[in-house]
Amino acid sequence: MRRDVFQAIADPVRRDIIQLLSGNTLTVNEVAEKFEVSRPAISKHLKILKECGIITIRQEGRERLCFIQPRSLIPAFLWIGQYRSLWEQKLDSFEEYLHHLQSKTENNDD
């Protein structure tokens, strides 16, 4: 089965692992310690992230270090980016509506 970045980010635990590794290089055990799920479950998530190219795991002595590969996230970033202007328009419209309600409330208080 061929996996892609969208499968990787579809799961909230994997998104949390990506965020965790974006700031630090951690061992597999250190990653597992941050979550309240079983070690085998974390290993499965790490395997999927590795298959998607989002992380690499390198053996150093007795430790297995997890490294983020942020370049692999570019397809997701580009896909999400195309919707940015749509959401900005929606948020601007909502902000205008809130200002309208606030001014209406302030006028009624007078």
N, C-alpha and C positions, 0 to 999 in steps of 0.2 A: 504494500500500500504506500503510495507516494503522499507525503504530507506537505502542507504549505503553511505559511505564516498565519493565515486566517484560522486554520485549525488550532494552531498554537495559542493564539490570543482569545479563542472562543471560551476557554475555561478560566474561571476567576482565580483558581489556585496557580495556574501557569502565568497569568498576568501578574500575580503577586510575586512569583519567583523571578520573573523578568525584572520587576521593579527592584526587588531585593538585590539582584546581581548587577543592576545598573550602577550601583554605588560601590560595590565591593566584589572582590573575587573571594568565593567561599568554597569550603570543602562540601562534599555531598552531605556529610553529617551535620555541618553547620546550617545548611539549607533546611534539612529535615527537622532540626531542633526549633526552627522558627514557626512550624506549623503543627496544628493539632490533628493531623492525619497520620496514618501509619507510614513507617519508613518505606515499605514496598510501594505505597501509593505515590510518595514523593519521587521514588526512583522511576516509576512509570512516567510521571510528569516530566522529569528531567530527560528521559529517553525520547519523549515526543519533541521536546524543545531542541534536543540535539539533532534528531532526524530532520527537523525543519531548518536547521542551520542557525538557530537563534543563540545557542550556546555551544561551547566546546568543553569537553571534559578531558583534562590531562592528568595522567598519573605522575605524581611526584613522591617518590618513596612509598610510604604506606597510604598516603592521602590521594584522593581524587579531587582535583580543583575544577571548579566550574567558572568559566569565563563567558561573559556576554559578547555577542557578535552583533552590535547594533545595526550594522549595514543590512542585515537580514530583515529588519523591520521596515525598511524603506517602502516596499510595496503596500503595506498596510497604511503607512503614513500618507502616501500619495493618494490612495483610495479614499481615505477619510478626509483628506484635504480638499477634495472636490466638493464636499458638502459644507465647507467652512462658511462660505458667503451666505448660503441658505440659512444656516443657524444664526449667523450674525444679524441677518435681516429680521429673523423671527425674534431674537432677543432685543433688538432695537425697537421693534414694534411693541413688544411687551413693556419695555421701559417707558415708552411714550404713553402707553395706556395707564401705567401706574402713576406717572406724573399728572395725567389728566384726572385720575381719581383723587389724587392728593390735593390738587388745586380746587377741585369740586368740593371736597370735604372742608378745606380751609375757608372757602367762600360761604359755605353753610354755617360755619361757626361764627361768622360776623353778625 
